[in-house]
Amino acid sequence: MSEGKVRAGYVRSLDIKHGQVDMAHGSGGRAMAQLIEELFAKHLGNEYLAQGDDGALLPAQGAGKLVMATDSHVVSPLFFPGGDIGCLSVHGTINDVAVMGAKPLWLSAGFILEEGFKLADLALIVQSMANAAKAAGVPIVTGDTKVVERGKGDGVFITTTGVGVVAPGRELSGRCAKPGDAILVSGTLGDHGMAIMAVRESLGFESPIVSDTAALHGLIATMRDSGADIHVLRDPTRGGLATTLNEITRQSGVGMMLQEKALPVNPAVNAACEFLGLDPLYVANEGKLVAICAEQDAEKLLVAMRSHPLGAAAAIIGRVHDDPHHFVQMTTGFGGKRIVDWLSGEQLPRIC
Amino acid sequence: MSEGKVRAGYVRSLDIKHGQVDMAHGSGGRAMAQLIEELFAKHLGNEYLAQGDDGALLPAQGAGKLVMATDSHVVSPLFFPGGDIGCLSVHGTINDVAVMGAKPLWLSAGFILEEGFKLADLALIVQSMANAAKAAGVPIVTGDTKVVERGKGDGVFITTTGVGVVAPGRELSGRCAKPGDAILVSGTLGDHGMAIMAVRESLGFESPIVSDTAALHGLIATMRDSGADIHVLRDPTRGGLATTLNEITRQSGVGMMLQEKALPVNPAVNAACEFLGLDPLYVANEGKLVAICAEQDAEKLLVAMRSHPLGAAAAIIGRVHDDPHHFVQMTTGFGGKRIVDWLSGEQLPRIC
């Protein structure tokens, strides 16, 4: 992308109000340069994009290890209560970098547009990305745009890649959970997934369920500043908390026991889940994290999380233990136990 | 992605020979973990993917500046003479990093799969990516997979992002062309675009036109070892040589004069272009570069390029000059002059 200080000689400005994406916008030629200048660079503009080369030249990071994460976003609908595919694609990738202990530094964005997509909607999405990137302090430094024929895409897909830096010894991984550790979540479960499902299924609640989409690196910085000995962070997105905890038990070679009554779930999310036959444990979050920390630091970490707006409803939800089967189990409200298995089947397609 | 040393308890192996992508493969659950383990990690596996976290933890690069580039790939058809979307998505992003003067280090890959896509074709594509990444010495360190419903995608789209490192003072940019500089290309023009078009239009040549898709960082290392004072490198992909040179004249604030008779074009590509009413100057390349260097070093650079297999047909094709209009012009075979304008309209949709 280029901010294009010297214009490529366009006869007219893009008609963003009434225009549509056409195949020429993916050609590599004049129409694409115009789309980049008048829409992408206009909103996303920063010193790196302004370099105008095929990639971005970025500052050296010295002794810091690098972290790289990528996510393709295909959420449907593109706009939903609490957000849209634009801010979601910024938050999701920032979070993947941040939960590894890194400070997110830069993002790239690859757009796959469908012919006929409204430029007005594209502009809203790009503005939302720009606002999210600015609020997070993580600029989109390079990008790409492709166009596919009508019926070969679905409006817009956005793939973001994030790069961050982590000071030596500060790395986090899903491999570091230890028997005895406490398991915490930063807030209510299933808000993002049920916000999407409520729109799709036209569920008529008095107040809509709102996605929790948010960048978590600020919350994580607060948590680390507390001095608690954090072993694992992870954002429970697709597949929900159940899937994320099963991944961690597998990576770390441990088991887990959750307390059902300790799991924070919004009443409206609970109601929608019951109505649709879904379990909030398997529903996607986009602004929540799981933290696993040394047992003796659990209360200190909880206090730190609750001191941050994105962790106000944080809770201690269970413990890590030895288990050669790497099961996630749960003590239910009735005092029984059940296995919280991997998600089987699709449950919620195109949730992010 | 996780190599998954501990299996998630699948009942059966993936049926790669007869199976298809279904929505569950994008769910975040058991089916997705199985697809990642038995297909992606099997072929792409390396120490970074094996970390199994949401991103990859990568070594520090000290004083080296970083370069980040991204490309979404939507080429149609997915398989073509000389390559497929898999190797293309590796080569294209490596080249974007390499033309900035950087050593490409790592790639990420985001897959958007259409429900019903054959797993056998997906396996061929992933194998092709793996082979290309291995040959280039640039591992795919992290990735993501999403699935969209039948009719909302087109088989597979792949977005790759590359990160590289460049020693201080070795950066290259399209902003550094200077009046007097020589313009070189590394080989014949338009091979990739016409390989795609010949398949699409079922042009029956005796021998098919073969895509030039290739990773150029080895050629670039040879060129830099020559000691020639290289000012700009760029790979002329979508929009072809004409578009790339117009981008550089705009970035550098200069003009250019090309010699038509110096432009290397394969006879079969020329014939196909004439048949379809296309101009090879606007047709995409995926294994060629433009180099702009100090006038006195042009011959030395040409010799270096020709010493490398990917530069055997390299040629000096023109000069940079002062021009307040930033025009790219060409002396034609008949001795006249014409302006080589930006590509207008779409010419070749979904070429990469």
Boltz contact constraints between the chains, C-beta under 6 A:
constraints:
  - contact:
      token1: [A, 6]
      token2: [B, 250]
      max_distance: 6.0
  - contact:
      token1: [A, 8]
      token2: [B, 342]
      max_distance: 6.0
  - contact:
      token1: [A, 23]
      token2: [B, 346]
      max_distance: 6.0
  - contact:
      token1: [A, 23]
      token2: [B, 349]
      max_distance: 6.0
  - contact:
      token1: [A, 24]
      token2: [B, 345]
      max_distance: 6.0
  - contact:
      token1: [A, 24]
      token2: [B, 346]
      max_distance: 6.0
  - contact:
      token1: [A, 27]
      token2: [B, 343]
      max_distance: 6.0
  - contact:
      token1: [A, 27]
      token2: [B, 346]
      max_distance: 6.0
  - contact:
      token1: [A, 28]
      token2: [B, 238]
      max_distance: 6.0
  - contact:
      token1: [A, 28]
      token2: [B, 239]
      max_distance: 6.0
  - contact:
      token1: [A, 28]
      token2: [B, 243]
      max_distance: 6.0
  - contact:
      token1: [A, 29]
      token2: [B, 239]
      max_distance: 6.0
  - contact:
      token1: [A, 29]
      token2: [B, 243]
      max_distance: 6.0
  - contact:
      token1: [A, 29]
      token2: [B, 342]
      max_distance: 6.0
  - contact:
      token1: [A, 29]
      token2: [B, 343]
      max_distance: 6.0
  - contact:
      token1: [A, 30]
      token2: [B, 342]
      max_distance: 6.0
  - contact:
      token1: [A, 30]
      token2: [B, 344]
      max_distance: 6.0
  - contact:
      token1: [A, 52]
      token2: [B, 251]
      max_distance: 6.0
  - contact:
      token1: [A, 53]
      token2: [B, 100]
      max_distance: 6.0
  - contact:
      token1: [A, 53]
      token2: [B, 173]
      max_distance: 6.0
  - contact:
      token1: [A, 53]
      token2: [B, 174]
      max_distance: 6.0
  - contact:
      token1: [A, 54]
      token2: [B, 69]
      max_distance: 6.0
  - contact:
      token1: [A, 54]
      token2: [B, 96]
      max_distance: 6.0
  - contact:
      token1: [A, 55]
      token2: [B, 67]
      max_distance: 6.0
  - contact:
      token1: [A, 55]
      token2: [B, 68]
      max_distance: 6.0
  - contact:
      token1: [A, 55]
      token2: [B, 69]
      max_distance: 6.0
  - contact:
      token1: [A, 55]
      token2: [B, 96]
      max_distance: 6.0
  - contact:
      token1: [A, 55]
      token2: [B, 97]
      max_distance: 6.0
  - contact:
      token1: [A, 55]
      token2: [B, 100]
      max_distance: 6.0
  - contact:
      token1: [A, 56]
      token2: [B, 68]
      max_distance: 6.0
  - contact:
      token1: [A, 57]
      token2: [B, 65]
      max_distance: 6.0
  - contact:
      token1: [A, 57]
      token2: [B, 67]
      max_distance: 6.0
  - contact:
      token1: [A, 57]
      token2: [B, 171]
      max_distance: 6.0
  - contact:
      token1: [A, 58]
      token2: [B, 66]
      max_distance: 6.0
  - contact:
      token1: [A, 60]
      token2: [B, 63]
      max_distance: 6.0
  - contact:
      token1: [A, 60]
      token2: [B, 64]
      max_distance: 6.0
  - contact:
      token1: [A, 60]
      token2: [B, 65]
      max_distance: 6.0
  - contact:
      token1: [A, 63]
      token2: [B, 60]
      max_distance: 6.0
  - contact:
      token1: [A, 64]
      token2: [B, 60]
      max_distance: 6.0
  - contact:
      token1: [A, 65]
      token2: [B, 57]
      max_distance: 6.0
  - contact:
      token1: [A, 65]
      token2: [B, 60]
      max_distance: 6.0
  - contact:
      token1: [A, 66]
      token2: [B, 58]
      max_distance: 6.0
  - contact:
      token1: [A, 67]
      token2: [B, 55]
      max_distance: 6.0
  - contact:
      token1: [A, 67]
      token2: [B, 57]
      max_distance: 6.0
  - contact:
      token1: [A, 68]
      token2: [B, 55]
      max_distance: 6.0
  - contact:
      token1: [A, 68]
      token2: [B, 56]
      max_distance: 6.0
  - contact:
      token1: [A, 68]
      token2: [B, 108]
      max_distance: 6.0
  - contact:
      token1: [A, 68]
      token2: [B, 142]
      max_distance: 6.0
  - contact:
      token1: [A, 69]
      token2: [B, 54]
      max_distance: 6.0
  - contact:
      token1: [A, 69]
      token2: [B, 55]
      max_distance: 6.0
  - contact:
      token1: [A, 69]
      token2: [B, 142]
      max_distance: 6.0
  - contact:
      token1: [A, 70]
      token2: [B, 108]
      max_distance: 6.0
  - contact:
      token1: [A, 70]
      token2: [B, 110]
      max_distance: 6.0
  - contact:
      token1: [A, 70]
      token2: [B, 142]
      max_distance: 6.0
  - contact:
      token1: [A, 70]
      token2: [B, 144]
      max_distance: 6.0
  - contact:
      token1: [A, 71]
      token2: [B, 144]
      max_distance: 6.0
  - contact:
      token1: [A, 72]
      token2: [B, 110]
      max_distance: 6.0
  - contact:
      token1: [A, 72]
      token2: [B, 112]
      max_distance: 6.0
  - contact:
      token1: [A, 72]
      token2: [B, 144]
      max_distance: 6.0
  - contact:
      token1: [A, 72]
      token2: [B, 146]
      max_distance: 6.0
  - contact:
      token1: [A, 74]
      token2: [B, 146]
      max_distance: 6.0
  - contact:
      token1: [A, 74]
      token2: [B, 148]
      max_distance: 6.0
  - contact:
      token1: [A, 96]
      token2: [B, 54]
      max_distance: 6.0
  - contact:
      token1: [A, 96]
      token2: [B, 55]
      max_distance: 6.0
  - contact:
      token1: [A, 97]
      token2: [B, 55]
      max_distance: 6.0
  - contact:
      token1: [A, 100]
      token2: [B, 53]
      max_distance: 6.0
  - contact:
      token1: [A, 100]
      token2: [B, 55]
      max_distance: 6.0
  - contact:
      token1: [A, 108]
      token2: [B, 68]
      max_distance: 6.0
  - contact:
      token1: [A, 108]
      token2: [B, 70]
      max_distance: 6.0
  - contact:
      token1: [A, 108]
      token2: [B, 161]
      max_distance: 6.0
  - contact:
      token1: [A, 110]
      token2: [B, 70]
      max_distance: 6.0
  - contact:
      token1: [A, 110]
      token2: [B, 72]
      max_distance: 6.0
  - contact:
      token1: [A, 110]
      token2: [B, 159]
      max_distance: 6.0
  - contact:
      token1: [A, 112]
      token2: [B, 72]
      max_distance: 6.0
  - contact:
      token1: [A, 112]
      token2: [B, 157]
      max_distance: 6.0
  - contact:
      token1: [A, 142]
      token2: [B, 68]
      max_distance: 6.0
  - contact:
      token1: [A, 142]
      token2: [B, 69]
      max_distance: 6.0
  - contact:
      token1: [A, 142]
      token2: [B, 70]
      max_distance: 6.0
  - contact:
      token1: [A, 144]
      token2: [B, 70]
      max_distance: 6.0
  - contact:
      token1: [A, 144]
      token2: [B, 71]
      max_distance: 6.0
  - contact:
      token1: [A, 144]
      token2: [B, 72]
      max_distance: 6.0
  - contact:
      token1: [A, 146]
      token2: [B, 72]
      max_distance: 6.0
  - contact:
      token1: [A, 146]
      token2: [B, 74]
      max_distance: 6.0
  - contact:
      token1: [A, 148]
      token2: [B, 74]
      max_distance: 6.0
  - contact:
      token1: [A, 152]
      token2: [B, 154]
      max_distance: 6.0
  - contact:
      token1: [A, 154]
      token2: [B, 152]
      max_distance: 6.0
  - contact:
      token1: [A, 157]
      token2: [B, 112]
      max_distance: 6.0
  - contact:
      token1: [A, 159]
      token2: [B, 110]
      max_distance: 6.0
  - contact:
      token1: [A, 159]
      token2: [B, 159]
      max_distance: 6.0
  - contact:
      token1: [A, 161]
      token2: [B, 108]
      max_distance: 6.0
  - contact:
      token1: [A, 161]
      token2: [B, 161]
      max_distance: 6.0
  - contact:
      token1: [A, 171]
      token2: [B, 57]
      max_distance: 6.0
  - contact:
      token1: [A, 173]
      token2: [B, 53]
      max_distance: 6.0
  - contact:
      token1: [A, 174]
      token2: [B, 53]
      max_distance: 6.0
  - contact:
      token1: [A, 238]
      token2: [B, 28]
      max_distance: 6.0
  - contact:
      token1: [A, 239]
      token2: [B, 28]
      max_distance: 6.0
  - contact:
      token1: [A, 239]
      token2: [B, 29]
      max_distance: 6.0
  - contact:
      token1: [A, 243]
      token2: [B, 28]
      max_distance: 6.0
  - contact:
      token1: [A, 243]
      token2: [B, 29]
      max_distance: 6.0
  - contact:
      token1: [A, 250]
      token2: [B, 6]
      max_distance: 6.0
  - contact:
      token1: [A, 251]
      token2: [B, 52]
      max_distance: 6.0
  - contact:
      token1: [A, 342]
      token2: [B, 8]
      max_distance: 6.0
  - contact:
      token1: [A, 342]
      token2: [B, 29]
      max_distance: 6.0
  - contact:
      token1: [A, 342]
      token2: [B, 30]
      max_distance: 6.0
  - contact:
      token1: [A, 343]
      token2: [B, 27]
      max_distance: 6.0
  - contact:
      token1: [A, 343]
      token2: [B, 29]
      max_distance: 6.0
  - contact:
      token1: [A, 344]
      token2: [B, 30]
      max_distance: 6.0
  - contact:
      token1: [A, 345]
      token2: [B, 24]
      max_distance: 6.0
  - contact:
      token1: [A, 346]
      token2: [B, 23]
      max_distance: 6.0
  - contact:
      token1: [A, 346]
      token2: [B, 24]
      max_distance: 6.0
  - contact:
      token1: [A, 346]
      token2: [B, 27]
      max_distance: 6.0
  - contact:
      token1: [A, 349]
      token2: [B, 23]
      max_distance: 6.0
